[in-house]
């Protein structure tokens, strides 16, 4: 310490009028005020220039207008130049404006306690690596992100949507990942969590509130349009883009399960990597001082199920959201009760009997079927299997089986073959097996293998003619009988 400073302190002590004991009883702030008094000889603080004072009077109004759509600092600076007699240059104007904004909205530093909160949010950008295997369409999934602010241990999961059941499922999986529960969950003001937000207290979604109560957590929604309330999860989303999205580039996934497996591999690398400033990894910090502070996890998973009543349509499907699902055809026209969550649909009859269980689909206007629910005709129409129809024909007569084999060979398109064979088989109940076999033999003798040929023979009763009168010329239309009104080629000469 310099000699001059010591002399200054002694002078202040001698002239302050206080005893040595009084000075020892003073706190640090009072001592600082007493001994850091500036000399009268020291230069006074510089006066604020007049044009700066003029600008500072305008800044509160500029600040309000900057919040309105369309206004920018550039537009405000142009207006300032037009109205001020002695305006600042652009750089000085921007510097003073930024300083005013910072001083007007100071940011509080929050000390995060271990096991206190879990921040949750959805990433704004979606990875484009999930593809529909059937159509090749890209289905961008939602990406759920959770973080414990004390250790910054992060959890990431791809989901189908931001609907309530997916959001609650993401929070549930995050708690299972951490192996414990925080004192409070801090979500954004999405509808899945908050029904109506308020300045002091928000009205929570009933199902999400039930989920939080199930695990003994409080819910503290962030303020509307205040991202700094959950700045850590906002930063975590940026790190997800950097450390997880980049590792998914160039890969193609056909279901959420395989995508989440790849995300989990990248997430483990992210959580186990050392942090900046020489700090240990997120996982190490969590294991060291936060795991023991987490609450006990409820061993029973929270199950969110919705209830809906649907009517089975004439085609054996019922509708849920924008998709259709099958039940056995005996329930056509009746009402069924649906108990569903984000993954499965349980279908119950009116007597509370479980009919079937479907995996829930998220495609638009998708038809989800089970083969055992379809009628015989429906199965044959959708997946034409010649062997099944040929077995049915063989049980009636081998000649009928041989004729249907020829019909299938002649038809190039499977659905055409199915309809033609089904038409031939339907004639059994109309004319009997004996007449049908004669008609098939007659059509086969003329090389015609289709329903119209057989039906025409039966309609004209050509199968009732003696076999020696059959016209067996290959390819001749035997469905048109010879009579006096048929004109030959000589008529047109």
C-alpha positions in Angstrom: 0.0 0.0 0.0 1.4 3.4 -0.9 2.5 5.9 1.7 0.0 8.5 0.3 -2.9 6.2 0.8 -2.0 5.5 4.4 -1.7 9.2 5.1 -5.1 9.7 3.5 -6.7 7.0 5.8 -5.1 8.6 8.9 -6.3 12.0 8.0 -9.9 10.7 7.5 -9.7 8.9 10.9 -8.5 12.1 12.7 -11.2 14.3 11.2 -14.2 12.0 11.3 -14.8 12.5 15.0 -15.1 8.8 15.8 -13.1 6.8 18.3 -11.1 3.7 17.5 -13.7 1.5 19.3 -16.5 3.0 17.2 -14.7 2.3 14.0 -14.1 -1.4 15.0 -17.9 -1.8 15.5 -18.7 -0.6 12.0 -19.6 -3.1 9.2 -17.7 -3.4 5.9 -20.1 -1.1 4.0 -19.9 1.7 6.5 -16.1 1.4 6.6 -16.0 1.6 2.8 -18.2 4.7 2.7 -16.1 6.4 5.4 -12.6 5.7 4.0 -13.3 5.8 0.3 -14.5 9.4 0.4 -13.2 11.3 -2.6 -11.1 14.4 -2.2 -12.5 17.7 -3.3 -9.5 18.0 -5.5 -10.4 14.9 -7.5 -12.1 15.6 -10.8 -15.9 15.5 -10.8 -18.0 13.0 -12.8 -18.3 14.1 -16.4 -21.6 15.8 -17.3 -23.9 13.9 -19.7 -23.9 15.6 -23.1 -27.1 17.4 -24.1 -27.8 15.2 -27.1 -27.4 12.1 -25.1 -29.9 13.4 -22.6 -32.2 14.1 -25.5 -31.8 10.5 -26.9 -32.4 9.0 -23.4 -35.7 10.7 -23.2 -36.7 9.1 -26.5 -35.5 5.5 -25.6 -38.5 4.5 -23.4 -40.9 5.2 -26.3 -38.6 3.5 -28.8 -38.5 0.5 -26.5 -42.4 0.1 -26.5 -42.6 0.6 -30.3 -39.9 -2.1 -30.9 -42.3 -4.7 -29.4 -44.9 -4.0 -32.1 -44.8 -6.1 -35.3 -42.8 -4.5 -38.1 -40.6 -2.1 -36.1 -36.9 -2.6 -36.1 -33.9 -0.6 -34.7 -33.0 0.5 -38.2 -36.5 2.1 -38.7 -36.2 3.8 -35.3 -32.8 5.1 -36.1 -34.0 6.6 -39.4 -36.9 8.3 -37.5 -34.4 9.6 -34.9 -32.2 11.1 -37.6 -35.2 12.9 -39.2 -36.5 14.4 -35.9 -33.2 15.2 -34.1 -31.2 18.3 -34.9 -27.9 16.8 -33.9 -28.2 13.0 -34.1 -25.7 10.4 -33.1 -24.1 8.2 -35.8 -25.6 4.8 -36.2 -23.0 2.8 -34.2 -23.4 5.2 -31.2 -27.2 5.1 -31.4 -27.2 1.3 -31.4 -24.7 1.1 -28.5 -26.7 3.5 -26.3 -30.0 1.6 -27.2 -28.5 -1.8 -26.3 -27.2 -0.4 -23.0 -30.6 0.9 -22.2 -32.3 -2.4 -23.0 -29.8 -4.3 -20.7 -30.3 -1.9 -17.8 -34.1 -1.9 -18.2 -34.3 -5.7 -18.2 -31.7 -7.2 -15.8 -31.5 -11.0 -15.8 -31.5 -12.8 -12.5 -29.0 -15.5 -11.7 -30.7 -18.7 -10.5 -28.9 -21.1 -8.3 -30.3 -24.6 -9.2 -30.6 -27.0 -6.4 -30.0 -30.8 -6.8 -33.2 -32.7 -7.4 -35.3 -29.5 -7.4 -36.7 -29.2 -11.0 -36.9 -30.9 -14.3 -37.4 -28.6 -17.4 -39.2 -30.1 -20.4 -39.7 -28.8 -23.9 -40.0 -29.8 -27.6 -37.4 -29.1 -30.2 -38.5 -26.6 -32.9 -36.6 -28.3 -35.8 -37.5 -31.9 -36.6 -35.2 -34.6 -38.0 -36.1 -35.8 -41.5 -34.9 -39.3 -41.1 -38.2 -41.2 -40.3 -39.7 -42.7 -43.5 -42.9 -44.6 -44.1 -41.8 -48.0 -45.4 -44.8 -48.5 -47.6 -45.2 -45.1 -49.3 -41.6 -43.6 -48.9 -43.1 -40.5 -47.3 -40.9 -38.6 -44.8 -42.6 -38.3 -41.4 -40.8 -35.6 -39.3 -41.3 -36.7 -35.6 -41.5 -34.4 -32.6 -38.5 -34.4 -30.4 -39.1 -34.3 -26.6 -36.2 -32.9 -24.4 -35.9 -32.9 -20.6 -33.0 -31.7 -18.5 -32.1 -31.5 -14.8 -30.7 -28.0 -14.4 -28.3 -28.8 -11.5 -26.3 -31.6 -13.2 -27.6 -30.8 -16.7 -28.2 -34.5 -17.4 -30.4 -34.6 -20.5 -33.0 -36.9 -21.9 -34.2 -37.0 -25.5 -37.0 -39.0 -27.2 -38.7 -38.9 -30.6 -42.5 -38.9 -30.5 -45.3 -39.0 -33.0 -47.0 -35.7 -31.8 -47.2 -33.2 -29.0 -50.6 -34.5 -27.9 -51.3 -35.1 -24.3 -50.7 -38.9 -24.3 -47.3 -38.4 -26.0 -46.2 -35.6 -23.8 -47.1 -37.5 -20.6 -45.4 -40.6 -22.0 -42.2 -38.5 -22.6 -42.2 -37.1 -19.0 -42.8 -40.6 -17.7 -39.9 -42.0 -19.7 -37.6 -39.1 -18.6 -38.3 -40.0 -14.9 -37.5 -43.6 -15.6 -34.3 -42.5 -17.3 -33.3 -40.5 -14.3 -34.3 -43.2 -11.8 -36.1 -40.6 -9.6 -38.4 -37.7 -9.4 -37.7 -34.0 -9.0 -39.7 -31.7 -6.7 -41.2 -29.9 -9.7 -41.7 -30.2 -13.4 -41.4 -27.0 -15.5 -43.2 -27.3 -18.8 -43.9 -24.7 -21.5 -47.5 -23.5 -21.8 -48.6 -26.2 -24.3 -52.2 -27.4 -24.2 -51.1 -30.9 -23.1 -49.9 -29.4 -19.8 -51.7 -26.1 -19.3 -55.4 -25.5 -19.9 -55.4 -21.8 -19.1 -52.4 -19.8 -18.1 -52.4 -17.0 -15.6 -50.0 -14.4 -14.4 -49.7 -15.8 -10.9 -51.2 -19.3 -11.2 -52.1 -21.5 -14.2 -54.9 -24.0 -14.6 -53.3 -27.4 -15.4 -54.6 -30.1 -17.7 -56.4 -32.6 -15.5 -54.6 -35.6 -16.9 -51.1 -34.0 -16.6 -51.9 -32.9 -13.1 -52.9 -36.5 -12.3 -49.6 -37.7 -13.7 -47.6 -35.2 -11.5 -49.6 -36.3 -8.4 -49.0 -40.0 -9.3 -45.2 -39.3 -9.0 -45.4 -36.7 -6.2 -44.2 -33.8 -8.3 -45.4 -30.2 -8.5 -46.0 -28.5 -11.8 -44.6 -24.9 -12.3 -45.3 -23.8 -15.9 -43.0 -21.1 -17.3 -44.4 -17.7 -18.1 -45.8 -17.1 -21.5 -43.2 -15.8 -24.0 -40.5 -15.9 -21.3 -37.9 -18.4 -22.7 -35.4 -17.3 -20.1 -37.5 -18.9 -17.4 -36.3 -22.2 -18.8 -33.1 -21.1 -20.5 -31.3 -24.4 -19.7 -33.7 -26.5 -21.7 -33.6 -24.0 -24.5 -29.8 -24.4 -24.6 -30.2 -28.2 -24.3 -32.3 -28.1 -27.5 -29.5 -26.4 -29.3 -27.0 -29.0 -28.0 -29.5 -31.7 -29.3 -29.2 -30.2 -32.8 -25.4 -30.2 -32.5 -24.7 -33.5 -30.8 -27.6 -35.8 -31.8 -29.1 -34.5 -35.1 -25.7 -34.4 -36.8 -25.2 -38.1 -35.9 -28.6 -39.0 -37.5 -27.8 -37.4 -40.8 -27.7 -39.8 -43.7 -29.6 -42.6 -41.8 -33.1 -43.8 -42.6 -35.5 -45.2 -40.0 -38.8 -46.9 -40.6 -40.2 -46.8 -37.1 -39.8 -44.8 -33.9 -38.3 -47.6 -31.9 -35.2 -47.9 -34.1 -34.9 -44.0 -34.3 -35.0 -43.8 -30.5 -32.4 -46.5 -30.2 -30.1 -44.4 -32.4 -30.9 -41.3 -30.4 -30.1 -43.1 -27.1 -26.6 -44.0 -28.4 -25.9 -40.4 -29.3 -27.4 -39.2 -26.0 -25.1 -41.4 -23.9 -22.1 -39.9 -25.7 -23.5 -36.4 -25.0 -24.1 -37.1 -21.3 -20.8 -38.8 -20.7 -18.6 -36.2 -22.5 -16.7 -33.8 -20.2 -18.2 -30.3 -20.0 -16.4 -27.0 -20.7 -14.2 -25.4 -18.1 -12.7 -28.7 -16.9 -16.0 -29.8 -15.3 -16.9 -33.5 -15.2 -19.6 -35.0 -17.5 -23.3 -34.5 -16.9 -23.6 -38.1 -15.9 -20.8 -37.9 -13.4 -22.2 -34.8 -11.8 -25.6 -36.4 -11.6 -24.2 -39.6 -9.9 -22.0 -37.6 -7.6 -24.5 -35.1 -6.0 -27.9 -35.2 -7.5 -29.1 -38.8 -7.6 -29.4 -39.0 -3.9 -31.5 -35.8 -3.9 -34.1 -37.1 -6.3 -37.4 -38.3 -4.9 -38.5 -42.0 -5.0 -39.9 -43.1 -8.3 -43.4 -44.7 -8.3 -42.8 -48.3 -9.5 -46.2 -48.3 -11.2 -46.3 -46.6 -14.5 -48.9 -43.9 -15.0 -51.5 -45.1 -17.6 -53.4 -42.5 -19.5 -56.3 -44.0 -21.4 -59.2 -42.3 -23.2 -62.7 -43.7 -23.8 -64.7 -43.5 -27.0 -67.8 -45.1 -28.4 -67.8 -46.0 -32.2 -70.2 -47.7 -34.6 -68.9 -50.5 -36.8 -69.3 -49.7 -40.5 -70.7 -52.0 -43.2 -67.2 -52.9 -44.2 -66.3 -54.2 -40.7 -64.2 -51.1 -39.7 -64.7 -48.6 -37.0 -63.2 -45.0 -37.0 -60.9 -43.4 -34.4 -59.6 -39.9 -35.2 -58.8 -40.1 -39.0 -58.0 -43.8 -39.2 -60.0 -47.1 -39.4 -59.6 -50.4 -37.7 -61.2 -53.8 -38.2 -63.4 -56.0 -35.9 -65.0 -59.3 -36.8 -67.8 -58.9 -39.3 -70.4 -60.2 -36.8 -70.2 -56.8 -35.1 -71.2 -54.8 -38.2 -73.8 -52.2 -37.3 -73.2 -52.5 -33.5 -71.5 -50.1 -31.2 -68.2 -50.8 -29.6 -66.3 -49.1 -26.7 -62.7 -48.1 -27.3 -60.2 -47.7 -24.5 -57.0 -46.3 -26.0 -53.7 -44.6 -25.3 -50.8 -43.4 -27.5 -49.8 -47.0 -28.4 -52.8 -49.4 -28.3 -56.6 -49.5 -28.8 -58.6 -52.0 -26.8 -62.0 -52.7 -28.3 -64.9 -53.9 -26.1 -68.4 -55.1 -27.0 -71.6 -53.9 -25.5 -71.3 -56.7 -22.9 -67.8 -55.5 -21.9 -66.1 -58.4 -23.7 -62.7 -57.7 -25.1 -63.0 -58.1 -28.9 -59.5 -57.2 -30.1 -56.4 -55.0 -29.5 -54.9 -52.8 -32.3 -51.6 -50.9 -32.5 -52.6 -47.3 -32.9 -51.8 -45.8 -36.3 -50.9 -42.1 -36.9 -51.1 -42.1 -40.7 -54.0 -40.0 -42.2 -56.9 -42.2 -43.3 -55.0 -45.4 -42.7 -56.9 -48.7 -42.8 -55.6 -51.1 -40.1 -56.8 -54.7 -40.5 -56.4 -58.1 -39.1 -56.9 -61.0 -41.5 -58.9 -63.0 -39.0 -61.5 -60.2 -38.8 -62.2 -60.2 -42.6 -64.8 -62.3 -44.3 -63.8 -64.9 -46.8 -64.6 -62.7 -49.7 -62.8 -59.7 -48.2 -59.6 -61.8 -47.7 -59.7 -63.2 -51.2 -60.3 -59.7 -52.7 -57.4 -58.2 -50.7 -54.9 -61.0 -51.1 -56.1 -63.3 -53.9 -54.8 -66.8 -53.2 -55.7 -69.2 -56.1 -55.0 -72.3 -54.0 -57.9 -71.6 -51.6 -60.5 -71.2 -54.4 -59.0 -74.2 -56.3 -59.4 -76.4 -53.2 -63.0 -75.2 -53.0 -63.6 -76.1 -56.6 -61.8 -79.5 -56.3 -64.2 -80.4 -53.4 -67.1 -80.0 -55.9 -65.5 -81.7 -59.0 -62.0 -82.0 -60.6 -63.3 -80.7 -63.9 -64.4 -77.5 -62.2 -60.9 -77.2 -60.7 -59.3 -77.6 -64.1 -61.5 -74.9 -65.7 -60.7 -72.4 -62.9 -57.0 -73.1 -63.4 -57.3 -72.1 -67.0 -59.3 -69.0 -66.0 -56.4 -67.9 -63.7 -53.8 -68.6 -66.4 -55.7 -66.4 -68.9 -56.2 -63.4 -66.7 -53.2 -61.2 -66.3 -54.5 -59.2 -63.3 -55.1 -61.1 -60.0 -58.3 -59.2 -59.2 -59.8 -60.0 -62.6 -59.0 -63.7 -62.0 -60.6 -63.6 -58.6 -63.8 -61.9 -59.8 -64.1 -64.3 -62.8 -63.6 -67.4 -60.7 -65.9 -66.2 -58.0 -68.6 -65.6 -60.7 -68.2 -69.1 -62.0 -68.4 -70.6 -58.5 -71.6 -68.5 -57.8 -73.4 -70.3 -60.6 -73.4 -73.5 -58.6 -76.2 -72.3 -56.4 -78.2 -70.9 -59.4 -78.1 -73.8 -61.9 -76.7 -76.7 -60.0 -73.3 -78.5 -60.3 -74.3 -80.7 -63.2 -75.3 -77.9 -65.6 -72.3 -75.8 -64.5 -69.9 -78.7 -65.3 -71.4 -79.1 -68.8 -71.2 -75.4 -69.4 -67.5 -75.3 -68.3 -66.7 -78.3 -70.6 -68.4 -76.6 -73.5 -66.6 -73.3 -72.9 -63.3 -75.1 -72.5 -63.8 -77.0 -75.7 -64.1 -73.6 -77.5 -61.1 -72.2 -75.7 -63.0 -69.6 -73.7 -62.0 -69.3 -70.1 -64.1 -66.6 -68.3 -67.3 -66.0 -66.5 -69.2 -64.4 -69.4 -68.7 -67.5 -71.6 -70.0 -69.9 -69.0 -72.9 -67.6 -68.1 -73.8 -67.1 -71.7 -73.9 -70.9 -72.4 -76.2 -71.4 -69.4 -78.5 -68.4 -70.4 -79.0 -69.8 -73.9 -79.3 -73.4 -72.5 -76.6 -74.6 -74.9 -75.5 -77.0 -72.2 -78.8 -78.9 -72.6 -78.0 -79.8 -76.3 -76.6 -83.3 -77.0 -72.8 -83.3 -77.1 -72.7 -84.3 -80.8 -74.3 -81.0 -81.6 -71.7 -78.9 -79.8 -69.6 -76.7 -82.1 -66.1 -77.5 -81.0 -64.2 -75.1 -83.4 -61.5 -73.4 -81.5 -62.2 -69.8 -80.8 -65.8 -69.7 -82.3 -68.3 -67.7 -80.3 -70.7 -70.5 -79.2 -72.8 -68.1 -77.2 -74.4 -66.9 -80.5 -76.6 -69.7 -81.9 -77.2 -70.1 -85.7 -80.6 -68.8 -86.9 -82.1 -67.2 -90.0 -81.5 -63.6 -88.9 -77.7 -63.9 -88.9 -76.3 -62.5 -92.1 -73.2 -64.0 -93.7 -70.5 -62.3 -95.6 -72.3 -62.9 -99.0 -75.0 -60.4 -97.9 -72.6 -57.4 -98.0 -71.1 -58.1 -101.5 
